[in-house]
Structures are given as C-alpha cells and as structure tokens.
Amino acid sequence: MTNNKYQFFIFLYMNEKNYPEFTGLELSPRKVDYLKFIFEKKGTVKTTEISSCLQVDPSTTSKTLNELANAGYLNHIPYRGVDLTDLGKAYAEFLVRRHRILSLLFTHYGLSTEEACAEVSRFEAFVSRDAVNKICNSMGHPMVGVCGEISHEKCFHEEHYH
C-alpha cells in the first residue's frame, strides 16, 4: 500500500502540466495507428519505416504524414523523417492510454491479453476521451494495464481536487 501512495504522489507531481483539449475523436483509425507508431519509436522516424511497418504504400504514407503535420501533430524533417510536436505527443499519450485502459477492461470480462488488444484495436478510435476518463475513474485509475503502464491526466485530478 505504501508503494501505491508513493506512486500516487509521484504521479501528481509529474502530471501537473496542462493537457490540450481534444475529444479523442479527431483522427481516423489509420491516423491513430500512425501517431501511436511514431510515439512508440521515441524520436524521428523515417517515412520508409512507417510505410514498411504499417504495410502502407509510401505515397499514402507521405500524404497521411503531411495531413498530420498540417494539423499540428507532426514536424516534418526533410530527408530525415517525422517526429511529434507537443500536441502530437499529448495526443499519442492519450491514444496509448486509451488502448491500455480499454484492453484492461476487456480482460476483466474474460478476454485474454491478446484477444483484448486485438478487439480494442478494431474500435478504439471511436471511443471519446470523456468516456475513457469515466472508465478509468470507475476502474480506480489503474497504474498498469495488460499492455504496460497507464498514464493519467485530468480524470485523476478532477476526482482529487474537487
């Protein structure tokens, strides 16, 4: 129990930043895949690597990356690739959080880790940030899901500061 209290206070300290406002429904499922992929690579990612790993034609990848850059989620670094803007990082953190919370929820109802991840991947882009925050709250703000650590944001603060 002491360890959980310690994690809670570290969490509060580390999450005092303001999160940008978004609904979580701004991007298509494919664009969600792009942002999550780039986020997980932690740095500049080459267009060819994105095309190859996501199994998308390079011209489609370039078009999608340009759309994400124009929307403010990515920086395009000529001849090097793309990386996430602050907005892109915040959004990608939410995307990973959403996946992990929904996957954990599904495992509570009998799905294996693999089944939960696969099922959630089919529909997660259509679940709003508000719904994720409410699910997270009802689950007691879990710190670890079946896919890894779960970060928290406003849903955690609203409960403890009001």
PyMOL CGO cylinders between C-alpha atoms (Angstrom):
from pymol import cmd
from pymol.cgo import CYLINDER

trace = [
    CYLINDER, 0.00, 0.00, 0.00, 2.85, 2.39, 0.78, 0.3, 1, 1, 1, 1, 1, 1,
    CYLINDER, 2.85, 2.39, 0.78, 4.29, 1.83, -2.69, 0.3, 1, 1, 1, 1, 1, 1,
    CYLINDER, 4.29, 1.83, -2.69, 0.93, 2.81, -4.25, 0.3, 1, 1, 1, 1, 1, 1,
    CYLINDER, 0.93, 2.81, -4.25, 0.84, 6.00, -2.17, 0.3, 1, 1, 1, 1, 1, 1,
    CYLINDER, 0.84, 6.00, -2.17, 4.37, 6.80, -3.30, 0.3, 1, 1, 1, 1, 1, 1,
    CYLINDER, 4.37, 6.80, -3.30, 3.41, 6.20, -6.96, 0.3, 1, 1, 1, 1, 1, 1,
    CYLINDER, 3.41, 6.20, -6.96, 0.34, 8.38, -6.48, 0.3, 1, 1, 1, 1, 1, 1,
    CYLINDER, 0.34, 8.38, -6.48, 2.40, 11.35, -5.24, 0.3, 1, 1, 1, 1, 1, 1,
    CYLINDER, 2.40, 11.35, -5.24, 4.99, 10.94, -8.00, 0.3, 1, 1, 1, 1, 1, 1,
    CYLINDER, 4.99, 10.94, -8.00, 2.10, 10.79, -10.42, 0.3, 1, 1, 1, 1, 1, 1,
    CYLINDER, 2.10, 10.79, -10.42, 0.57, 14.02, -9.08, 0.3, 1, 1, 1, 1, 1, 1,
    CYLINDER, 0.57, 14.02, -9.08, 3.92, 15.79, -9.26, 0.3, 1, 1, 1, 1, 1, 1,
    CYLINDER, 3.92, 15.79, -9.26, 4.69, 14.62, -12.78, 0.3, 1, 1, 1, 1, 1, 1,
    CYLINDER, 4.69, 14.62, -12.78, 1.22, 15.39, -14.19, 0.3, 1, 1, 1, 1, 1, 1,
    CYLINDER, 1.22, 15.39, -14.19, 0.78, 19.00, -13.16, 0.3, 1, 1, 1, 1, 1, 1,
    CYLINDER, 0.78, 19.00, -13.16, 1.07, 20.10, -16.80, 0.3, 1, 1, 1, 1, 1, 1,
    CYLINDER, 1.07, 20.10, -16.80, -1.97, 21.30, -18.68, 0.3, 1, 1, 1, 1, 1, 1,
    CYLINDER, -1.97, 21.30, -18.68, -3.29, 18.86, -21.23, 0.3, 1, 1, 1, 1, 1, 1,
    CYLINDER, -3.29, 18.86, -21.23, -4.56, 20.24, -24.52, 0.3, 1, 1, 1, 1, 1, 1,
    CYLINDER, -4.56, 20.24, -24.52, -8.27, 20.00, -25.11, 0.3, 1, 1, 1, 1, 1, 1,
    CYLINDER, -8.27, 20.00, -25.11, -9.35, 17.36, -27.60, 0.3, 1, 1, 1, 1, 1, 1,
    CYLINDER, -9.35, 17.36, -27.60, -12.15, 14.82, -27.72, 0.3, 1, 1, 1, 1, 1, 1,
    CYLINDER, -12.15, 14.82, -27.72, -10.07, 11.83, -28.81, 0.3, 1, 1, 1, 1, 1, 1,
    CYLINDER, -10.07, 11.83, -28.81, -12.25, 11.53, -31.91, 0.3, 1, 1, 1, 1, 1, 1,
    CYLINDER, -12.25, 11.53, -31.91, -10.34, 13.92, -34.17, 0.3, 1, 1, 1, 1, 1, 1,
    CYLINDER, -10.34, 13.92, -34.17, -8.38, 11.29, -36.09, 0.3, 1, 1, 1, 1, 1, 1,
    CYLINDER, -8.38, 11.29, -36.09, -9.30, 8.35, -38.29, 0.3, 1, 1, 1, 1, 1, 1,
    CYLINDER, -9.30, 8.35, -38.29, -8.29, 4.88, -37.09, 0.3, 1, 1, 1, 1, 1, 1,
    CYLINDER, -8.29, 4.88, -37.09, -5.42, 4.86, -39.61, 0.3, 1, 1, 1, 1, 1, 1,
    CYLINDER, -5.42, 4.86, -39.61, -4.05, 8.20, -38.39, 0.3, 1, 1, 1, 1, 1, 1,
    CYLINDER, -4.05, 8.20, -38.39, -4.29, 6.86, -34.83, 0.3, 1, 1, 1, 1, 1, 1,
    CYLINDER, -4.29, 6.86, -34.83, -2.04, 3.98, -35.93, 0.3, 1, 1, 1, 1, 1, 1,
    CYLINDER, -2.04, 3.98, -35.93, 0.49, 6.44, -37.37, 0.3, 1, 1, 1, 1, 1, 1,
    CYLINDER, 0.49, 6.44, -37.37, 0.68, 8.56, -34.22, 0.3, 1, 1, 1, 1, 1, 1,
    CYLINDER, 0.68, 8.56, -34.22, 0.95, 5.55, -31.92, 0.3, 1, 1, 1, 1, 1, 1,
    CYLINDER, 0.95, 5.55, -31.92, 3.69, 4.05, -34.10, 0.3, 1, 1, 1, 1, 1, 1,
    CYLINDER, 3.69, 4.05, -34.10, 5.71, 7.27, -34.14, 0.3, 1, 1, 1, 1, 1, 1,
    CYLINDER, 5.71, 7.27, -34.14, 5.20, 7.76, -30.38, 0.3, 1, 1, 1, 1, 1, 1,
    CYLINDER, 5.20, 7.76, -30.38, 6.43, 4.25, -29.61, 0.3, 1, 1, 1, 1, 1, 1,
    CYLINDER, 6.43, 4.25, -29.61, 9.60, 4.86, -31.68, 0.3, 1, 1, 1, 1, 1, 1,
    CYLINDER, 9.60, 4.86, -31.68, 10.50, 7.82, -29.40, 0.3, 1, 1, 1, 1, 1, 1,
    CYLINDER, 10.50, 7.82, -29.40, 12.17, 10.15, -31.87, 0.3, 1, 1, 1, 1, 1, 1,
    CYLINDER, 12.17, 10.15, -31.87, 12.49, 10.88, -35.54, 0.3, 1, 1, 1, 1, 1, 1,
    CYLINDER, 12.49, 10.88, -35.54, 11.03, 8.14, -37.73, 0.3, 1, 1, 1, 1, 1, 1,
    CYLINDER, 11.03, 8.14, -37.73, 11.72, 7.68, -41.44, 0.3, 1, 1, 1, 1, 1, 1,
    CYLINDER, 11.72, 7.68, -41.44, 8.78, 7.60, -43.81, 0.3, 1, 1, 1, 1, 1, 1,
    CYLINDER, 8.78, 7.60, -43.81, 10.02, 4.30, -45.28, 0.3, 1, 1, 1, 1, 1, 1,
    CYLINDER, 10.02, 4.30, -45.28, 9.99, 2.68, -41.83, 0.3, 1, 1, 1, 1, 1, 1,
    CYLINDER, 9.99, 2.68, -41.83, 6.40, 3.80, -41.27, 0.3, 1, 1, 1, 1, 1, 1,
    CYLINDER, 6.40, 3.80, -41.27, 5.33, 2.51, -44.69, 0.3, 1, 1, 1, 1, 1, 1,
    CYLINDER, 5.33, 2.51, -44.69, 7.02, -0.82, -44.14, 0.3, 1, 1, 1, 1, 1, 1,
    CYLINDER, 7.02, -0.82, -44.14, 5.82, -1.47, -40.60, 0.3, 1, 1, 1, 1, 1, 1,
    CYLINDER, 5.82, -1.47, -40.60, 2.24, -0.30, -41.18, 0.3, 1, 1, 1, 1, 1, 1,
    CYLINDER, 2.24, -0.30, -41.18, 2.17, -2.02, -44.60, 0.3, 1, 1, 1, 1, 1, 1,
    CYLINDER, 2.17, -2.02, -44.60, 1.08, 1.12, -46.43, 0.3, 1, 1, 1, 1, 1, 1,
    CYLINDER, 1.08, 1.12, -46.43, 2.15, 2.38, -49.85, 0.3, 1, 1, 1, 1, 1, 1,
    CYLINDER, 2.15, 2.38, -49.85, 4.86, 5.08, -49.48, 0.3, 1, 1, 1, 1, 1, 1,
    CYLINDER, 4.86, 5.08, -49.48, 2.79, 7.68, -51.36, 0.3, 1, 1, 1, 1, 1, 1,
    CYLINDER, 2.79, 7.68, -51.36, -0.15, 7.09, -48.99, 0.3, 1, 1, 1, 1, 1, 1,
    CYLINDER, -0.15, 7.09, -48.99, 2.20, 7.34, -46.03, 0.3, 1, 1, 1, 1, 1, 1,
    CYLINDER, 2.20, 7.34, -46.03, 3.56, 10.68, -47.28, 0.3, 1, 1, 1, 1, 1, 1,
    CYLINDER, 3.56, 10.68, -47.28, 0.05, 12.03, -47.82, 0.3, 1, 1, 1, 1, 1, 1,
    CYLINDER, 0.05, 12.03, -47.82, -1.09, 10.97, -44.35, 0.3, 1, 1, 1, 1, 1, 1,
    CYLINDER, -1.09, 10.97, -44.35, 2.04, 12.37, -42.69, 0.3, 1, 1, 1, 1, 1, 1,
    CYLINDER, 2.04, 12.37, -42.69, 1.51, 15.70, -44.47, 0.3, 1, 1, 1, 1, 1, 1,
    CYLINDER, 1.51, 15.70, -44.47, -2.08, 15.80, -43.21, 0.3, 1, 1, 1, 1, 1, 1,
    CYLINDER, -2.08, 15.80, -43.21, -0.93, 15.08, -39.66, 0.3, 1, 1, 1, 1, 1, 1,
    CYLINDER, -0.93, 15.08, -39.66, 1.80, 17.74, -39.95, 0.3, 1, 1, 1, 1, 1, 1,
    CYLINDER, 1.80, 17.74, -39.95, -0.68, 20.32, -41.31, 0.3, 1, 1, 1, 1, 1, 1,
    CYLINDER, -0.68, 20.32, -41.31, -2.98, 19.55, -38.37, 0.3, 1, 1, 1, 1, 1, 1,
    CYLINDER, -2.98, 19.55, -38.37, -0.13, 20.25, -35.93, 0.3, 1, 1, 1, 1, 1, 1,
    CYLINDER, -0.13, 20.25, -35.93, 0.63, 16.71, -34.72, 0.3, 1, 1, 1, 1, 1, 1,
    CYLINDER, 0.63, 16.71, -34.72, 3.97, 16.21, -36.50, 0.3, 1, 1, 1, 1, 1, 1,
    CYLINDER, 3.97, 16.21, -36.50, 7.13, 18.02, -37.54, 0.3, 1, 1, 1, 1, 1, 1,
    CYLINDER, 7.13, 18.02, -37.54, 8.49, 17.01, -40.92, 0.3, 1, 1, 1, 1, 1, 1,
    CYLINDER, 8.49, 17.01, -40.92, 12.26, 17.00, -41.05, 0.3, 1, 1, 1, 1, 1, 1,
    CYLINDER, 12.26, 17.00, -41.05, 13.31, 16.93, -44.74, 0.3, 1, 1, 1, 1, 1, 1,
    CYLINDER, 13.31, 16.93, -44.74, 15.39, 13.89, -45.66, 0.3, 1, 1, 1, 1, 1, 1,
    CYLINDER, 15.39, 13.89, -45.66, 15.21, 12.58, -42.09, 0.3, 1, 1, 1, 1, 1, 1,
    CYLINDER, 15.21, 12.58, -42.09, 11.56, 11.81, -41.31, 0.3, 1, 1, 1, 1, 1, 1,
    CYLINDER, 11.56, 11.81, -41.31, 8.97, 12.99, -38.82, 0.3, 1, 1, 1, 1, 1, 1,
    CYLINDER, 8.97, 12.99, -38.82, 8.66, 13.49, -35.10, 0.3, 1, 1, 1, 1, 1, 1,
    CYLINDER, 8.66, 13.49, -35.10, 5.82, 14.52, -32.83, 0.3, 1, 1, 1, 1, 1, 1,
    CYLINDER, 5.82, 14.52, -32.83, 5.00, 18.08, -31.83, 0.3, 1, 1, 1, 1, 1, 1,
    CYLINDER, 5.00, 18.08, -31.83, 3.94, 18.77, -28.23, 0.3, 1, 1, 1, 1, 1, 1,
    CYLINDER, 3.94, 18.77, -28.23, 0.32, 18.38, -29.34, 0.3, 1, 1, 1, 1, 1, 1,
    CYLINDER, 0.32, 18.38, -29.34, 1.22, 15.15, -31.14, 0.3, 1, 1, 1, 1, 1, 1,
    CYLINDER, 1.22, 15.15, -31.14, 2.94, 13.78, -28.01, 0.3, 1, 1, 1, 1, 1, 1,
    CYLINDER, 2.94, 13.78, -28.01, -0.02, 14.67, -25.78, 0.3, 1, 1, 1, 1, 1, 1,
    CYLINDER, -0.02, 14.67, -25.78, -2.45, 13.13, -28.26, 0.3, 1, 1, 1, 1, 1, 1,
    CYLINDER, -2.45, 13.13, -28.26, -0.32, 9.99, -28.69, 0.3, 1, 1, 1, 1, 1, 1,
    CYLINDER, -0.32, 9.99, -28.69, -0.04, 9.62, -24.90, 0.3, 1, 1, 1, 1, 1, 1,
    CYLINDER, -0.04, 9.62, -24.90, -3.82, 9.68, -24.78, 0.3, 1, 1, 1, 1, 1, 1,
    CYLINDER, -3.82, 9.68, -24.78, -4.05, 7.12, -27.61, 0.3, 1, 1, 1, 1, 1, 1,
    CYLINDER, -4.05, 7.12, -27.61, -1.78, 4.69, -25.77, 0.3, 1, 1, 1, 1, 1, 1,
    CYLINDER, -1.78, 4.69, -25.77, -3.65, 5.34, -22.50, 0.3, 1, 1, 1, 1, 1, 1,
    CYLINDER, -3.65, 5.34, -22.50, -7.00, 4.73, -24.21, 0.3, 1, 1, 1, 1, 1, 1,
    CYLINDER, -7.00, 4.73, -24.21, -5.78, 1.43, -25.67, 0.3, 1, 1, 1, 1, 1, 1,
    CYLINDER, -5.78, 1.43, -25.67, -4.40, 0.23, -22.34, 0.3, 1, 1, 1, 1, 1, 1,
    CYLINDER, -4.40, 0.23, -22.34, -7.48, 1.15, -20.32, 0.3, 1, 1, 1, 1, 1, 1,
    CYLINDER, -7.48, 1.15, -20.32, -9.88, -0.45, -22.81, 0.3, 1, 1, 1, 1, 1, 1,
    CYLINDER, -9.88, -0.45, -22.81, -7.70, -3.57, -23.09, 0.3, 1, 1, 1, 1, 1, 1,
    CYLINDER, -7.70, -3.57, -23.09, -7.60, -3.90, -19.31, 0.3, 1, 1, 1, 1, 1, 1,
    CYLINDER, -7.60, -3.90, -19.31, -11.37, -3.50, -19.19, 0.3, 1, 1, 1, 1, 1, 1,
    CYLINDER, -11.37, -3.50, -19.19, -11.80, -6.33, -21.70, 0.3, 1, 1, 1, 1, 1, 1,
    CYLINDER, -11.80, -6.33, -21.70, -9.53, -8.67, -19.72, 0.3, 1, 1, 1, 1, 1, 1,
    CYLINDER, -9.53, -8.67, -19.72, -11.80, -8.12, -16.71, 0.3, 1, 1, 1, 1, 1, 1,
    CYLINDER, -11.80, -8.12, -16.71, -14.57, -9.66, -18.80, 0.3, 1, 1, 1, 1, 1, 1,
    CYLINDER, -14.57, -9.66, -18.80, -12.71, -12.82, -19.73, 0.3, 1, 1, 1, 1, 1, 1,
    CYLINDER, -12.71, -12.82, -19.73, -10.68, -11.97, -22.82, 0.3, 1, 1, 1, 1, 1, 1,
    CYLINDER, -10.68, -11.97, -22.82, -7.01, -12.93, -22.90, 0.3, 1, 1, 1, 1, 1, 1,
    CYLINDER, -7.01, -12.93, -22.90, -4.44, -10.16, -23.25, 0.3, 1, 1, 1, 1, 1, 1,
    CYLINDER, -4.44, -10.16, -23.25, -4.03, -10.91, -26.96, 0.3, 1, 1, 1, 1, 1, 1,
    CYLINDER, -4.03, -10.91, -26.96, -7.79, -11.04, -27.56, 0.3, 1, 1, 1, 1, 1, 1,
    CYLINDER, -7.79, -11.04, -27.56, -8.32, -7.79, -25.65, 0.3, 1, 1, 1, 1, 1, 1,
    CYLINDER, -8.32, -7.79, -25.65, -5.63, -5.94, -27.62, 0.3, 1, 1, 1, 1, 1, 1,
    CYLINDER, -5.63, -5.94, -27.62, -6.96, -7.22, -30.94, 0.3, 1, 1, 1, 1, 1, 1,
    CYLINDER, -6.96, -7.22, -30.94, -10.59, -6.33, -30.13, 0.3, 1, 1, 1, 1, 1, 1,
    CYLINDER, -10.59, -6.33, -30.13, -9.72, -2.89, -28.80, 0.3, 1, 1, 1, 1, 1, 1,
    CYLINDER, -9.72, -2.89, -28.80, -7.61, -2.15, -31.89, 0.3, 1, 1, 1, 1, 1, 1,
    CYLINDER, -7.61, -2.15, -31.89, -10.74, -2.60, -34.02, 0.3, 1, 1, 1, 1, 1, 1,
    CYLINDER, -10.74, -2.60, -34.02, -12.78, 0.16, -32.37, 0.3, 1, 1, 1, 1, 1, 1,
    CYLINDER, -12.78, 0.16, -32.37, -10.62, 2.29, -30.04, 0.3, 1, 1, 1, 1, 1, 1,
    CYLINDER, -10.62, 2.29, -30.04, -10.52, 5.29, -32.42, 0.3, 1, 1, 1, 1, 1, 1,
    CYLINDER, -10.52, 5.29, -32.42, -14.27, 5.72, -31.83, 0.3, 1, 1, 1, 1, 1, 1,
    CYLINDER, -14.27, 5.72, -31.83, -14.11, 5.96, -28.02, 0.3, 1, 1, 1, 1, 1, 1,
    CYLINDER, -14.11, 5.96, -28.02, -14.04, 9.53, -26.72, 0.3, 1, 1, 1, 1, 1, 1,
    CYLINDER, -14.04, 9.53, -26.72, -11.61, 10.95, -24.21, 0.3, 1, 1, 1, 1, 1, 1,
    CYLINDER, -11.61, 10.95, -24.21, -14.52, 11.67, -21.87, 0.3, 1, 1, 1, 1, 1, 1,
    CYLINDER, -14.52, 11.67, -21.87, -15.62, 8.02, -21.98, 0.3, 1, 1, 1, 1, 1, 1,
    CYLINDER, -15.62, 8.02, -21.98, -12.04, 6.84, -21.36, 0.3, 1, 1, 1, 1, 1, 1,
    CYLINDER, -12.04, 6.84, -21.36, -11.73, 9.17, -18.36, 0.3, 1, 1, 1, 1, 1, 1,
    CYLINDER, -11.73, 9.17, -18.36, -15.01, 7.87, -16.92, 0.3, 1, 1, 1, 1, 1, 1,
    CYLINDER, -15.01, 7.87, -16.92, -13.95, 4.23, -17.44, 0.3, 1, 1, 1, 1, 1, 1,
    CYLINDER, -13.95, 4.23, -17.44, -10.57, 5.00, -15.88, 0.3, 1, 1, 1, 1, 1, 1,
    CYLINDER, -10.57, 5.00, -15.88, -12.28, 6.62, -12.90, 0.3, 1, 1, 1, 1, 1, 1,
    CYLINDER, -12.28, 6.62, -12.90, -14.65, 3.67, -12.44, 0.3, 1, 1, 1, 1, 1, 1,
    CYLINDER, -14.65, 3.67, -12.44, -11.67, 1.28, -12.52, 0.3, 1, 1, 1, 1, 1, 1,
    CYLINDER, -11.67, 1.28, -12.52, -9.91, 3.23, -9.77, 0.3, 1, 1, 1, 1, 1, 1,
    CYLINDER, -9.91, 3.23, -9.77, -7.25, 4.76, -12.05, 0.3, 1, 1, 1, 1, 1, 1,
    CYLINDER, -7.25, 4.76, -12.05, -5.16, 1.63, -12.64, 0.3, 1, 1, 1, 1, 1, 1,
    CYLINDER, -5.16, 1.63, -12.64, -1.43, 2.26, -12.93, 0.3, 1, 1, 1, 1, 1, 1,
    CYLINDER, -1.43, 2.26, -12.93, -0.64, -0.82, -15.05, 0.3, 1, 1, 1, 1, 1, 1,
    CYLINDER, -0.64, -0.82, -15.05, -2.66, -2.48, -17.81, 0.3, 1, 1, 1, 1, 1, 1,
    CYLINDER, -2.66, -2.48, -17.81, -2.14, -5.67, -19.76, 0.3, 1, 1, 1, 1, 1, 1,
    CYLINDER, -2.14, -5.67, -19.76, -0.02, -3.76, -22.33, 0.3, 1, 1, 1, 1, 1, 1,
    CYLINDER, -0.02, -3.76, -22.33, 2.08, -1.69, -19.91, 0.3, 1, 1, 1, 1, 1, 1,
    CYLINDER, 2.08, -1.69, -19.91, 1.98, 1.35, -17.63, 0.3, 1, 1, 1, 1, 1, 1,
    CYLINDER, 1.98, 1.35, -17.63, -1.07, 3.58, -17.78, 0.3, 1, 1, 1, 1, 1, 1,
    CYLINDER, -1.07, 3.58, -17.78, -0.54, 7.34, -17.66, 0.3, 1, 1, 1, 1, 1, 1,
    CYLINDER, -0.54, 7.34, -17.66, -3.22, 9.57, -16.22, 0.3, 1, 1, 1, 1, 1, 1,
    CYLINDER, -3.22, 9.57, -16.22, -4.48, 13.06, -16.83, 0.3, 1, 1, 1, 1, 1, 1,
    CYLINDER, -4.48, 13.06, -16.83, -7.43, 15.20, -15.84, 0.3, 1, 1, 1, 1, 1, 1,
    CYLINDER, -7.43, 15.20, -15.84, -9.72, 12.33, -14.88, 0.3, 1, 1, 1, 1, 1, 1,
    CYLINDER, -9.72, 12.33, -14.88, -7.37, 11.68, -11.98, 0.3, 1, 1, 1, 1, 1, 1,
    CYLINDER, -7.37, 11.68, -11.98, -7.04, 15.32, -10.96, 0.3, 1, 1, 1, 1, 1, 1,
    CYLINDER, -7.04, 15.32, -10.96, -10.75, 16.14, -11.13, 0.3, 1, 1, 1, 1, 1, 1,
    CYLINDER, -10.75, 16.14, -11.13, -11.58, 13.43, -8.64, 0.3, 1, 1, 1, 1, 1, 1,
    CYLINDER, -11.58, 13.43, -8.64, -8.95, 14.53, -6.13, 0.3, 1, 1, 1, 1, 1, 1,
    CYLINDER, -8.95, 14.53, -6.13, -9.15, 18.30, -6.43, 0.3, 1, 1, 1, 1, 1, 1,
    CYLINDER, -9.15, 18.30, -6.43, -12.91, 18.91, -6.34, 0.3, 1, 1, 1, 1, 1, 1,
]
cmd.load_cgo(trace, "trace")
